Amino acid sequence: MMKLIILACFAGLTVATVPKQKFEPACTICVDVMTDLDSWVTSDTTEAEIVDIMKNLCAVLGYILADLEASCNTLVEEQLPSIIDQIVNENFNPQEVCTSIGAC
């Protein structure tokens, strides 16, 4: 069940990063994903495990729409390390992160 929720969240995130498409719930979905990511980072999950989880979700999104997989992978490669750094070292705010990546 959690994987389906996360999949839906990443679908919203990646759709939000695809140009010329508007997906209204993307902000809410992004904030939910970032909140989950915060709990993963602050648990015993390693960064490599988190990246693997996200890459697997991107691959699943590719079955829905090929462009989503590419957008998701780009997001993971370019933004995930910075997001994890914010969680670990800064006063993490999911809303601010989602705004900075263009989901809100």
Biopython code that builds the backbone (N, CA, C, O; Angstrom):
import numpy as np
from Bio.PDB.StructureBuilder import StructureBuilder

atoms = [
    (1, "MET", "N", (0.823, -1.191, 0.000)),
    (1, "MET", "CA", (0.000, 0.000, 0.000)),
    (1, "MET", "C", (0.867, 1.254, 0.000)),
    (1, "MET", "O", (0.583, 2.206, -0.727)),
    (2, "MET", "N", (1.931, 1.258, 0.820)),
    (2, "MET", "CA", (2.815, 2.414, 0.898)),
    (2, "MET", "C", (3.467, 2.677, -0.456)),
    (2, "MET", "O", (3.629, 3.827, -0.863)),
    (3, "LYS", "N", (3.844, 1.592, -1.156)),
    (3, "LYS", "CA", (4.470, 1.772, -2.467)),
    (3, "LYS", "C", (3.508, 2.419, -3.449)),
    (3, "LYS", "O", (3.924, 3.240, -4.266)),
    (4, "LEU", "N", (2.241, 2.069, -3.387)),
    (4, "LEU", "CA", (1.257, 2.678, -4.279)),
    (4, "LEU", "C", (1.085, 4.158, -3.974)),
    (4, "LEU", "O", (0.946, 4.975, -4.884)),
    (5, "ILE", "N", (1.093, 4.497, -2.697)),
    (5, "ILE", "CA", (0.977, 5.900, -2.305)),
    (5, "ILE", "C", (2.191, 6.673, -2.801)),
    (5, "ILE", "O", (2.060, 7.766, -3.350)),
    (6, "ILE", "N", (3.359, 6.104, -2.606)),
    (6, "ILE", "CA", (4.588, 6.763, -3.037)),
    (6, "ILE", "C", (4.623, 6.878, -4.554)),
    (6, "ILE", "O", (5.041, 7.901, -5.097)),
    (7, "LEU", "N", (4.181, 5.824, -5.238)),
    (7, "LEU", "CA", (4.121, 5.855, -6.696)),
    (7, "LEU", "C", (3.224, 6.993, -7.159)),
    (7, "LEU", "O", (3.585, 7.743, -8.067)),
    (8, "ALA", "N", (2.070, 7.123, -6.546)),
    (8, "ALA", "CA", (1.163, 8.208, -6.907)),
    (8, "ALA", "C", (1.797, 9.565, -6.634)),
    (8, "ALA", "O", (1.622, 10.509, -7.404)),
    (9, "CYS", "N", (2.526, 9.652, -5.544)),
    (9, "CYS", "CA", (3.195, 10.904, -5.194)),
    (9, "CYS", "C", (4.260, 11.268, -6.216)),
    (9, "CYS", "O", (4.344, 12.414, -6.659)),
    (10, "PHE", "N", (5.073, 10.283, -6.588)),
    (10, "PHE", "CA", (6.111, 10.569, -7.569)),
    (10, "PHE", "C", (5.514, 10.839, -8.941)),
    (10, "PHE", "O", (6.083, 11.604, -9.720)),
    (11, "ALA", "N", (4.390, 10.230, -9.248)),
    (11, "ALA", "CA", (3.705, 10.539, -10.508)),
    (11, "ALA", "C", (3.331, 12.020, -10.518)),
    (11, "ALA", "O", (3.514, 12.716, -11.517)),
    (12, "GLY", "N", (2.808, 12.480, -9.398)),
    (12, "GLY", "CA", (2.461, 13.893, -9.292)),
    (12, "GLY", "C", (3.676, 14.786, -9.405)),
    (12, "GLY", "O", (3.627, 15.831, -10.055)),
    (13, "LEU", "N", (4.750, 14.388, -8.784)),
    (13, "LEU", "CA", (5.981, 15.169, -8.852)),
    (13, "LEU", "C", (6.514, 15.244, -10.266)),
    (13, "LEU", "O", (6.857, 16.322, -10.753)),
    (14, "THR", "N", (6.582, 14.094, -10.929)),
    (14, "THR", "CA", (7.155, 14.091, -12.264)),
    (14, "THR", "C", (6.239, 14.777, -13.259)),
    (14, "THR", "O", (6.722, 15.436, -14.180)),
    (15, "VAL", "N", (4.950, 14.643, -13.101)),
    (15, "VAL", "CA", (4.036, 15.359, -13.981)),
    (15, "VAL", "C", (4.196, 16.862, -13.764)),
    (15, "VAL", "O", (4.090, 17.648, -14.705)),
    (16, "ALA", "N", (4.448, 17.248, -12.536)),
    (16, "ALA", "CA", (4.626, 18.667, -12.235)),
    (16, "ALA", "C", (5.879, 19.220, -12.890)),
    (16, "ALA", "O", (5.954, 20.423, -13.140)),
    (17, "THR", "N", (6.872, 18.372, -13.176)),
    (17, "THR", "CA", (8.105, 18.841, -13.782)),
    (17, "THR", "C", (8.081, 18.761, -15.303)),
    (17, "THR", "O", (9.005, 19.249, -15.954)),
    (18, "VAL", "N", (7.046, 18.158, -15.884)),
    (18, "VAL", "CA", (6.922, 18.091, -17.337)),
    (18, "VAL", "C", (6.392, 19.429, -17.826)),
    (18, "VAL", "O", (5.323, 19.857, -17.392)),
    (19, "PRO", "N", (7.117, 20.105, -18.724)),
    (19, "PRO", "CA", (6.689, 21.420, -19.182)),
    (19, "PRO", "C", (5.323, 21.384, -19.870)),
    (19, "PRO", "O", (4.930, 20.376, -20.456)),
    (20, "LYS", "N", (4.612, 22.507, -19.783)),
    (20, "LYS", "CA", (3.348, 22.733, -20.466)),
    (20, "LYS", "C", (2.218, 21.827, -19.999)),
    (20, "LYS", "O", (1.190, 21.736, -20.670)),
    (21, "GLN", "N", (2.381, 21.170, -18.890)),
    (21, "GLN", "CA", (1.298, 20.384, -18.333)),
    (21, "GLN", "C", (0.980, 20.942, -16.953)),
    (21, "GLN", "O", (1.879, 21.324, -16.204)),
    (22, "LYS", "N", (-0.281, 20.985, -16.632)),
    (22, "LYS", "CA", (-0.679, 21.482, -15.326)),
    (22, "LYS", "C", (-1.376, 20.365, -14.582)),
    (22, "LYS", "O", (-2.329, 19.763, -15.076)),
    (23, "PHE", "N", (-0.887, 20.102, -13.398)),
    (23, "PHE", "CA", (-1.423, 19.040, -12.560)),
    (23, "PHE", "C", (-1.649, 19.642, -11.192)),
    (23, "PHE", "O", (-0.724, 19.704, -10.382)),
    (24, "GLU", "N", (-2.858, 20.086, -10.923)),
    (24, "GLU", "CA", (-3.173, 20.838, -9.717)),
    (24, "GLU", "C", (-2.761, 20.152, -8.410)),
    (24, "GLU", "O", (-2.204, 20.822, -7.540)),
    (25, "PRO", "N", (-3.007, 18.859, -8.233)),
    (25, "PRO", "CA", (-2.657, 18.244, -6.951)),
    (25, "PRO", "C", (-1.155, 18.000, -6.769)),
    (25, "PRO", "O", (-0.745, 17.446, -5.749)),
    (26, "ALA", "N", (-0.341, 18.400, -7.725)),
    (26, "ALA", "CA", (1.089, 18.114, -7.662)),
    (26, "ALA", "C", (1.737, 18.639, -6.380)),
    (26, "ALA", "O", (2.592, 17.972, -5.797)),
    (27, "CYS", "N", (1.338, 19.814, -5.950)),
    (27, "CYS", "CA", (1.926, 20.397, -4.743)),
    (27, "CYS", "C", (1.615, 19.545, -3.516)),
    (27, "CYS", "O", (2.508, 19.239, -2.726)),
    (28, "THR", "N", (0.369, 19.168, -3.362)),
    (28, "THR", "CA", (-0.024, 18.346, -2.218)),
    (28, "THR", "C", (0.693, 17.001, -2.243)),
    (28, "THR", "O", (1.179, 16.520, -1.219)),
    (29, "ILE", "N", (0.750, 16.411, -3.415)),
    (29, "ILE", "CA", (1.424, 15.118, -3.563)),
    (29, "ILE", "C", (2.906, 15.260, -3.241)),
    (29, "ILE", "O", (3.482, 14.422, -2.548)),
    (30, "CYS", "N", (3.515, 16.321, -3.746)),
    (30, "CYS", "CA", (4.942, 16.559, -3.485)),
    (30, "CYS", "C", (5.204, 16.705, -1.993)),
    (30, "CYS", "O", (6.142, 16.109, -1.464)),
    (31, "VAL", "N", (4.385, 17.491, -1.318)),
    (31, "VAL", "CA", (4.575, 17.689, 0.126)),
    (31, "VAL", "C", (4.452, 16.347, 0.855)),
    (31, "VAL", "O", (5.206, 16.083, 1.791)),
    (32, "ASP", "N", (3.522, 15.514, 0.439)),
    (32, "ASP", "CA", (3.381, 14.186, 1.047)),
    (32, "ASP", "C", (4.636, 13.343, 0.824)),
    (32, "ASP", "O", (5.118, 12.690, 1.749)),
    (33, "VAL", "N", (5.164, 13.356, -0.399)),
    (33, "VAL", "CA", (6.378, 12.587, -0.705)),
    (33, "VAL", "C", (7.556, 13.109, 0.114)),
    (33, "VAL", "O", (8.324, 12.324, 0.669)),
    (34, "MET", "N", (7.699, 14.429, 0.189)),
    (34, "MET", "CA", (8.820, 15.000, 0.936)),
    (34, "MET", "C", (8.714, 14.676, 2.424)),
    (34, "MET", "O", (9.729, 14.478, 3.092)),
    (35, "THR", "N", (7.507, 14.622, 2.935)),
    (35, "THR", "CA", (7.313, 14.245, 4.331)),
    (35, "THR", "C", (7.717, 12.787, 4.548)),
    (35, "THR", "O", (8.369, 12.459, 5.539)),
    (36, "ASP", "N", (7.326, 11.909, 3.612)),
    (36, "ASP", "CA", (7.749, 10.503, 3.687)),
    (36, "ASP", "C", (9.263, 10.385, 3.557)),
    (36, "ASP", "O", (9.898, 9.617, 4.279)),
    (37, "LEU", "N", (9.831, 11.146, 2.638)),
    (37, "LEU", "CA", (11.281, 11.123, 2.448)),
    (37, "LEU", "C", (12.000, 11.539, 3.722)),
    (37, "LEU", "O", (13.029, 10.965, 4.078)),
    (38, "ASP", "N", (11.464, 12.524, 4.397)),
    (38, "ASP", "CA", (12.031, 12.975, 5.673)),
    (38, "ASP", "C", (12.065, 11.826, 6.677)),
    (38, "ASP", "O", (13.058, 11.645, 7.382)),
    (39, "SER", "N", (10.992, 11.057, 6.745)),
    (39, "SER", "CA", (10.972, 9.947, 7.705)),
    (39, "SER", "C", (11.939, 8.838, 7.291)),
    (39, "SER", "O", (12.519, 8.180, 8.154)),
    (40, "TRP", "N", (12.122, 8.617, 5.981)),
    (40, "TRP", "CA", (13.097, 7.608, 5.533)),
    (40, "TRP", "C", (14.515, 8.038, 5.888)),
    (40, "TRP", "O", (15.311, 7.242, 6.385)),
    (41, "VAL", "N", (14.822, 9.319, 5.622)),
    (41, "VAL", "CA", (16.179, 9.808, 5.855)),
    (41, "VAL", "C", (16.518, 9.772, 7.338)),
    (41, "VAL", "O", (17.657, 9.487, 7.708)),
    (42, "THR", "N", (15.545, 10.056, 8.182)),
    (42, "THR", "CA", (15.813, 10.079, 9.617)),
    (42, "THR", "C", (15.684, 8.702, 10.259)),
    (42, "THR", "O", (15.848, 8.559, 11.471)),
    (43, "SER", "N", (15.391, 7.691, 9.446)),
    (43, "SER", "CA", (15.363, 6.312, 9.958)),
    (43, "SER", "C", (16.690, 5.644, 9.595)),
    (43, "SER", "O", (17.671, 6.328, 9.303)),
    (44, "ASP", "N", (16.721, 4.328, 9.614)),
    (44, "ASP", "CA", (17.948, 3.597, 9.296)),
    (44, "ASP", "C", (18.166, 3.385, 7.806)),
    (44, "ASP", "O", (19.112, 2.696, 7.425)),
    (45, "THR", "N", (17.328, 3.949, 6.958)),
    (45, "THR", "CA", (17.457, 3.799, 5.515)),
    (45, "THR", "C", (18.663, 4.589, 5.022)),
    (45, "THR", "O", (18.833, 5.758, 5.369)),
    (46, "THR", "N", (19.501, 3.941, 4.206)),
    (46, "THR", "CA", (20.678, 4.631, 3.672)),
    (46, "THR", "C", (20.297, 5.463, 2.457)),
    (46, "THR", "O", (19.243, 5.260, 1.855)),
    (47, "GLU", "N", (21.166, 6.400, 2.106)),
    (47, "GLU", "CA", (20.906, 7.226, 0.926)),
    (47, "GLU", "C", (20.838, 6.358, -0.329)),
    (47, "GLU", "O", (20.007, 6.596, -1.205)),
    (48, "ALA", "N", (21.697, 5.369, -0.415)),
    (48, "ALA", "CA", (21.684, 4.464, -1.575)),
    (48, "ALA", "C", (20.357, 3.711, -1.671)),
    (48, "ALA", "O", (19.826, 3.519, -2.765)),
    (49, "GLU", "N", (19.827, 3.287, -0.529)),
    (49, "GLU", "CA", (18.534, 2.599, -0.528)),
    (49, "GLU", "C", (17.411, 3.535, -0.973)),
    (49, "GLU", "O", (16.512, 3.134, -1.712)),
    (50, "ILE", "N", (17.473, 4.769, -0.519)),
    (50, "ILE", "CA", (16.458, 5.750, -0.911)),
    (50, "ILE", "C", (16.521, 6.003, -2.416)),
    (50, "ILE", "O", (15.488, 6.049, -3.084)),
    (51, "VAL", "N", (17.722, 6.165, -2.942)),
    (51, "VAL", "CA", (17.884, 6.375, -4.382)),
    (51, "VAL", "C", (17.346, 5.168, -5.148)),
    (51, "VAL", "O", (16.662, 5.334, -6.158)),
    (52, "ASP", "N", (17.648, 3.952, -4.677)),
    (52, "ASP", "CA", (17.143, 2.743, -5.329)),
    (52, "ASP", "C", (15.617, 2.704, -5.331)),
    (52, "ASP", "O", (15.001, 2.362, -6.340)),
    (53, "ILE", "N", (15.016, 3.053, -4.207)),
    (53, "ILE", "CA", (13.548, 3.081, -4.122)),
    (53, "ILE", "C", (12.993, 4.060, -5.149)),
    (53, "ILE", "O", (12.046, 3.748, -5.871)),
    (54, "MET", "N", (13.584, 5.230, -5.206)),
    (54, "MET", "CA", (13.094, 6.253, -6.125)),
    (54, "MET", "C", (13.292, 5.836, -7.584)),
    (54, "MET", "O", (12.411, 6.057, -8.415)),
    (55, "LYS", "N", (14.431, 5.239, -7.895)),
    (55, "LYS", "CA", (14.687, 4.778, -9.265)),
    (55, "LYS", "C", (13.687, 3.691, -9.664)),
    (55, "LYS", "O", (13.213, 3.672, -10.800)),
    (56, "ASN", "N", (13.368, 2.794, -8.742)),
    (56, "ASN", "CA", (12.368, 1.766, -9.028)),
    (56, "ASN", "C", (11.005, 2.395, -9.299)),
    (56, "ASN", "O", (10.286, 1.966, -10.201)),
    (57, "LEU", "N", (10.656, 3.403, -8.521)),
    (57, "LEU", "CA", (9.393, 4.094, -8.752)),
    (57, "LEU", "C", (9.388, 4.791, -10.109)),
    (57, "LEU", "O", (8.367, 4.818, -10.796)),
    (58, "CYS", "N", (10.526, 5.350, -10.488)),
    (58, "CYS", "CA", (10.621, 5.989, -11.804)),
    (58, "CYS", "C", (10.392, 4.962, -12.914)),
    (58, "CYS", "O", (9.710, 5.241, -13.900)),
    (59, "ALA", "N", (10.968, 3.776, -12.742)),
    (59, "ALA", "CA", (10.794, 2.722, -13.744)),
    (59, "ALA", "C", (9.321, 2.325, -13.863)),
    (59, "ALA", "O", (8.819, 2.111, -14.966)),
    (60, "VAL", "N", (8.638, 2.227, -12.733)),
    (60, "VAL", "CA", (7.212, 1.893, -12.759)),
    (60, "VAL", "C", (6.435, 2.994, -13.469)),
    (60, "VAL", "O", (5.510, 2.711, -14.231)),
    (61, "LEU", "N", (6.804, 4.240, -13.226)),
    (61, "LEU", "CA", (6.136, 5.348, -13.901)),
    (61, "LEU", "C", (6.320, 5.260, -15.410)),
    (61, "LEU", "O", (5.450, 5.685, -16.171)),
    (62, "GLY", "N", (7.454, 4.708, -15.844)),
    (62, "GLY", "CA", (7.707, 4.539, -17.268)),
    (62, "GLY", "C", (6.704, 3.632, -17.939)),
    (62, "GLY", "O", (6.456, 3.760, -19.138)),
    (63, "TYR", "N", (6.124, 2.717, -17.184)),
    (63, "TYR", "CA", (5.081, 1.857, -17.743)),
    (63, "TYR", "C", (3.793, 2.623, -17.977)),
    (63, "TYR", "O", (3.002, 2.271, -18.852)),
    (64, "ILE", "N", (3.585, 3.673, -17.192)),
    (64, "ILE", "CA", (2.387, 4.493, -17.334)),
    (64, "ILE", "C", (2.562, 5.452, -18.515)),
    (64, "ILE", "O", (1.690, 5.559, -19.377)),
    (65, "LEU", "N", (3.692, 6.137, -18.539)),
    (65, "LEU", "CA", (4.003, 7.088, -19.596)),
    (65, "LEU", "C", (5.515, 7.219, -19.674)),
    (65, "LEU", "O", (6.155, 7.589, -18.689)),
    (66, "ALA", "N", (6.092, 6.923, -20.826)),
    (66, "ALA", "CA", (7.548, 6.886, -20.981)),
    (66, "ALA", "C", (8.211, 8.194, -20.550)),
    (66, "ALA", "O", (9.281, 8.172, -19.941)),
    (67, "ASP", "N", (7.591, 9.321, -20.857)),
    (67, "ASP", "CA", (8.172, 10.614, -20.478)),
    (67, "ASP", "C", (8.273, 10.780, -18.965)),
    (67, "ASP", "O", (9.166, 11.472, -18.474)),
    (68, "LEU", "N", (7.374, 10.158, -18.234)),
    (68, "LEU", "CA", (7.404, 10.272, -16.778)),
    (68, "LEU", "C", (8.661, 9.635, -16.199)),
    (68, "LEU", "O", (9.241, 10.156, -15.246)),
    (69, "GLU", "N", (9.081, 8.521, -16.764)),
    (69, "GLU", "CA", (10.281, 7.867, -16.252)),
    (69, "GLU", "C", (11.494, 8.774, -16.413)),
    (69, "GLU", "O", (12.282, 8.928, -15.480)),
    (70, "ALA", "N", (11.648, 9.367, -17.575)),
    (70, "ALA", "CA", (12.790, 10.258, -17.807)),
    (70, "ALA", "C", (12.745, 11.473, -16.887)),
    (70, "ALA", "O", (13.766, 11.858, -16.318)),
    (71, "SER", "N", (11.576, 12.074, -16.740)),
    (71, "SER", "CA", (11.440, 13.239, -15.856)),
    (71, "SER", "C", (11.730, 12.868, -14.411)),
    (71, "SER", "O", (12.398, 13.609, -13.691)),
    (72, "CYS", "N", (11.224, 11.722, -13.995)),
    (72, "CYS", "CA", (11.439, 11.252, -12.632)),
    (72, "CYS", "C", (12.916, 10.986, -12.375)),
    (72, "CYS", "O", (13.451, 11.394, -11.344)),
    (73, "ASN", "N", (13.579, 10.301, -13.309)),
    (73, "ASN", "CA", (15.011, 10.018, -13.153)),
    (73, "ASN", "C", (15.829, 11.296, -13.092)),
    (73, "ASN", "O", (16.778, 11.396, -12.314)),
    (74, "THR", "N", (15.466, 12.268, -13.907)),
    (74, "THR", "CA", (16.163, 13.558, -13.868)),
    (74, "THR", "C", (15.982, 14.215, -12.508)),
    (74, "THR", "O", (16.934, 14.738, -11.928)),
    (75, "LEU", "N", (14.760, 14.182, -12.007)),
    (75, "LEU", "CA", (14.478, 14.755, -10.692)),
    (75, "LEU", "C", (15.295, 14.062, -9.609)),
    (75, "LEU", "O", (15.876, 14.724, -8.749)),
    (76, "VAL", "N", (15.343, 12.737, -9.648)),
    (76, "VAL", "CA", (16.103, 11.974, -8.653)),
    (76, "VAL", "C", (17.585, 12.309, -8.749)),
    (76, "VAL", "O", (18.236, 12.553, -7.733)),
    (77, "GLU", "N", (18.118, 12.321, -9.963)),
    (77, "GLU", "CA", (19.552, 12.572, -10.138)),
    (77, "GLU", "C", (19.948, 13.993, -9.778)),
    (77, "GLU", "O", (20.997, 14.209, -9.172)),
    (78, "GLU", "N", (19.123, 14.961, -10.144)),
    (78, "GLU", "CA", (19.497, 16.358, -9.954)),
    (78, "GLU", "C", (19.066, 16.944, -8.619)),
    (78, "GLU", "O", (19.747, 17.824, -8.093)),
    (79, "GLN", "N", (17.961, 16.485, -8.060)),
    (79, "GLN", "CA", (17.403, 17.129, -6.878)),
    (79, "GLN", "C", (17.495, 16.312, -5.596)),
    (79, "GLN", "O", (17.593, 16.883, -4.510)),
    (80, "LEU", "N", (17.464, 14.984, -5.703)),
    (80, "LEU", "CA", (17.387, 14.164, -4.496)),
    (80, "LEU", "C", (18.556, 14.376, -3.538)),
    (80, "LEU", "O", (18.321, 14.503, -2.336)),
    (81, "PRO", "N", (19.809, 14.419, -4.010)),
    (81, "PRO", "CA", (20.907, 14.656, -3.044)),
    (81, "PRO", "C", (20.751, 15.969, -2.285)),
    (81, "PRO", "O", (21.030, 16.032, -1.088)),
    (82, "SER", "N", (20.311, 17.003, -2.967)),
    (82, "SER", "CA", (20.101, 18.298, -2.318)),
    (82, "SER", "C", (18.958, 18.237, -1.305)),
    (82, "SER", "O", (19.038, 18.822, -0.225)),
    (83, "ILE", "N", (17.912, 17.531, -1.664)),
    (83, "ILE", "CA", (16.770, 17.387, -0.746)),
    (83, "ILE", "C", (17.186, 16.625, 0.505)),
    (83, "ILE", "O", (16.835, 17.006, 1.622)),
    (84, "ILE", "N", (17.938, 15.544, 0.307)),
    (84, "ILE", "CA", (18.426, 14.763, 1.459)),
    (84, "ILE", "C", (19.327, 15.628, 2.330)),
    (84, "ILE", "O", (19.257, 15.558, 3.557)),
    (85, "ASP", "N", (20.169, 16.442, 1.706)),
    (85, "ASP", "CA", (21.040, 17.346, 2.457)),
    (85, "ASP", "C", (20.218, 18.337, 3.281)),
    (85, "ASP", "O", (20.562, 18.629, 4.426)),
    (86, "GLN", "N", (19.148, 18.847, 2.709)),
    (86, "GLN", "CA", (18.284, 19.765, 3.450)),
    (86, "GLN", "C", (17.635, 19.075, 4.642)),
    (86, "GLN", "O", (17.489, 19.671, 5.708)),
    (87, "ILE", "N", (17.252, 17.834, 4.460)),
    (87, "ILE", "CA", (16.642, 17.092, 5.557)),
    (87, "ILE", "C", (17.629, 16.907, 6.694)),
    (87, "ILE", "O", (17.287, 17.074, 7.865)),
    (88, "VAL", "N", (18.860, 16.560, 6.336)),
    (88, "VAL", "CA", (19.870, 16.237, 7.340)),
    (88, "VAL", "C", (20.449, 17.487, 7.991)),
    (88, "VAL", "O", (20.646, 17.508, 9.206)),
    (89, "ASN", "N", (20.725, 18.527, 7.211)),
    (89, "ASN", "CA", (21.511, 19.648, 7.711)),
    (89, "ASN", "C", (20.762, 20.955, 7.925)),
    (89, "ASN", "O", (21.279, 21.856, 8.586)),
    (90, "GLU", "N", (19.575, 21.075, 7.388)),
    (90, "GLU", "CA", (18.864, 22.347, 7.474)),
    (90, "GLU", "C", (17.501, 22.137, 8.118)),
    (90, "GLU", "O", (17.086, 21.010, 8.386)),
    (91, "ASN", "N", (16.838, 23.214, 8.351)),
    (91, "ASN", "CA", (15.483, 23.155, 8.890)),
    (91, "ASN", "C", (14.552, 22.783, 7.744)),
    (91, "ASN", "O", (14.010, 23.659, 7.070)),
    (92, "PHE", "N", (14.368, 21.495, 7.525)),
    (92, "PHE", "CA", (13.629, 20.960, 6.385)),
    (92, "PHE", "C", (12.177, 21.403, 6.417)),
    (92, "PHE", "O", (11.489, 21.267, 7.428)),
    (93, "ASN", "N", (11.728, 21.932, 5.294)),
    (93, "ASN", "CA", (10.340, 22.336, 5.141)),
    (93, "ASN", "C", (9.841, 21.763, 3.819)),
    (93, "ASN", "O", (10.217, 22.258, 2.756)),
    (94, "PRO", "N", (9.003, 20.732, 3.862)),
    (94, "PRO", "CA", (8.530, 20.095, 2.619)),
    (94, "PRO", "C", (7.909, 21.074, 1.635)),
    (94, "PRO", "O", (8.129, 20.951, 0.430)),
    (95, "GLN", "N", (7.142, 22.036, 2.116)),
    (95, "GLN", "CA", (6.510, 23.025, 1.230)),
    (95, "GLN", "C", (7.563, 23.831, 0.471)),
    (95, "GLN", "O", (7.411, 24.064, -0.728)),
    (96, "GLU", "N", (8.624, 24.257, 1.147)),
    (96, "GLU", "CA", (9.679, 25.036, 0.502)),
    (96, "GLU", "C", (10.407, 24.208, -0.548)),
    (96, "GLU", "O", (10.721, 24.702, -1.631)),
    (97, "VAL", "N", (10.675, 22.939, -0.223)),
    (97, "VAL", "CA", (11.352, 22.064, -1.172)),
    (97, "VAL", "C", (10.500, 21.899, -2.422)),
    (97, "VAL", "O", (11.011, 21.997, -3.538)),
    (98, "CYS", "N", (9.223, 21.653, -2.250)),
    (98, "CYS", "CA", (8.322, 21.459, -3.394)),
    (98, "CYS", "C", (8.209, 22.711, -4.235)),
    (98, "CYS", "O", (8.099, 22.633, -5.459)),
    (99, "THR", "N", (8.236, 23.852, -3.596)),
    (99, "THR", "CA", (8.228, 25.113, -4.336)),
    (99, "THR", "C", (9.520, 25.259, -5.124)),
    (99, "THR", "O", (9.497, 25.693, -6.276)),
    (100, "SER", "N", (10.640, 24.904, -4.520)),
    (100, "SER", "CA", (11.932, 25.084, -5.188)),
    (100, "SER", "C", (12.106, 24.146, -6.390)),
    (100, "SER", "O", (12.843, 24.477, -7.319)),
    (101, "ILE", "N", (11.453, 23.000, -6.389)),
    (101, "ILE", "CA", (11.575, 22.092, -7.542)),
    (101, "ILE", "C", (10.446, 22.288, -8.556)),
    (101, "ILE", "O", (10.366, 21.572, -9.554)),
    (102, "GLY", "N", (9.587, 23.252, -8.292)),
    (102, "GLY", "CA", (8.554, 23.609, -9.254)),
    (102, "GLY", "C", (7.249, 22.843, -9.138)),
    (102, "GLY", "O", (6.402, 22.946, -10.025)),
    (103, "ALA", "N", (7.065, 22.088, -8.086)),
    (103, "ALA", "CA", (5.812, 21.337, -7.910)),
    (103, "ALA", "C", (4.709, 22.209, -7.308)),
    (103, "ALA", "O", (3.524, 21.921, -7.478)),
    (104, "CYS", "N", (5.092, 23.260, -6.614)),
    (104, "CYS", "CA", (4.099, 24.154, -5.997)),
    (104, "CYS", "C", (4.242, 25.563, -6.564)),
    (104, "CYS", "O", (3.499, 26.463, -6.174)),
]
sb = StructureBuilder()
sb.init_structure("model")
sb.init_model(0)
sb.init_chain("A")
sb.init_seg("    ")
for serial, (resi, resn, name, xyz) in enumerate(atoms, 1):
    if name == "N":
        sb.init_residue(resn, " ", resi, " ")
    sb.init_atom(name, np.array(xyz, "f"), 0.0, 1.0, " ", f" {name:<3s}", serial, name[0])
structure = sb.get_structure()
